[in-house]
């Protein structure tokens, strides 16, 4: 009887582990879709993230005063910040 309980416990742990990795894969899939969407938007608007000091910048327009900009520690975070600014505009 003790072996049966142990086997059930192993099966539960195995299912928990599988569920955990499935959730991680789902989250990464959603992140990848977001990154693809951001890259398509950047391509459509002909924007390229550029290094500005210690951060990355995406700028749409002639300058920071007249345009829309997003800054971040990585190109993707700058693109996300740009999208927020564009939507809030």
ZIWOSUL-V774097 format. One record per residue. SS is DSSP state (~ for helix, > for strand, _ for the rest). PHI is phi as a letter, one per 30 degrees, with the letter a starting at -180 (none if undefined). OMEGA is omega in whole degrees, -180 to 180 (none if undefined). Layout:
ss->SS phi->PHI omega->OMEGA
ss->SS phi->PHI omega->OMEGA
This chain:
ss->_ phi->none omega->-180
ss->~ phi->d omega->179
ss->~ phi->d omega->180
ss->~ phi->d omega->178
ss->~ phi->d omega->179
ss->~ phi->d omega->179
ss->~ phi->d omega->177
ss->~ phi->d omega->178
ss->~ phi->d omega->178
ss->~ phi->d omega->179
ss->~ phi->d omega->178
ss->~ phi->d omega->179
ss->~ phi->d omega->179
ss->~ phi->d omega->178
ss->~ phi->d omega->176
ss->~ phi->d omega->179
ss->~ phi->d omega->178
ss->~ phi->d omega->179
ss->~ phi->d omega->179
ss->~ phi->e omega->-179
ss->~ phi->d omega->176
ss->~ phi->d omega->176
ss->~ phi->d omega->178
ss->~ phi->d omega->179
ss->~ phi->d omega->178
ss->~ phi->d omega->179
ss->~ phi->d omega->180
ss->~ phi->d omega->178
ss->~ phi->d omega->178
ss->~ phi->d omega->178
ss->~ phi->d omega->180
ss->~ phi->d omega->177
ss->~ phi->d omega->178
ss->~ phi->d omega->180
ss->~ phi->d omega->177
ss->~ phi->d omega->179
ss->~ phi->d omega->179
ss->~ phi->d omega->-180
ss->~ phi->d omega->177
ss->~ phi->d omega->178
ss->~ phi->d omega->179
ss->~ phi->d omega->180
ss->~ phi->d omega->-180
ss->~ phi->d omega->-179
ss->_ phi->d omega->-178
ss->_ phi->h omega->-180
ss->_ phi->c omega->178
ss->_ phi->b omega->175
ss->_ phi->d omega->-179
ss->> phi->b omega->178
ss->> phi->d omega->178
ss->> phi->b omega->-175
ss->_ phi->i omega->180
ss->_ phi->c omega->179
ss->> phi->b omega->174
ss->> phi->c omega->-178
ss->> phi->b omega->169
ss->> phi->c omega->-177
ss->> phi->b omega->174
ss->> phi->c omega->-177
ss->_ phi->k omega->-175
ss->_ phi->d omega->-178
ss->_ phi->a omega->-177
ss->_ phi->d omega->-177
ss->_ phi->d omega->-176
ss->_ phi->c omega->-174
ss->_ phi->c omega->177
ss->> phi->c omega->-176
ss->> phi->b omega->174
ss->> phi->b omega->-179
ss->> phi->b omega->177
ss->> phi->a omega->-180
ss->_ phi->d omega->178
ss->_ phi->b omega->177
ss->~ phi->e omega->180
ss->~ phi->d omega->180
ss->~ phi->d omega->175
ss->~ phi->d omega->179
ss->~ phi->d omega->177
ss->~ phi->d omega->178
ss->~ phi->d omega->177
ss->~ phi->d omega->180
ss->~ phi->d omega->178
ss->~ phi->d omega->180
ss->~ phi->d omega->-180
ss->~ phi->d omega->-179
ss->~ phi->d omega->-178
ss->~ phi->d omega->-178
ss->_ phi->f omega->none
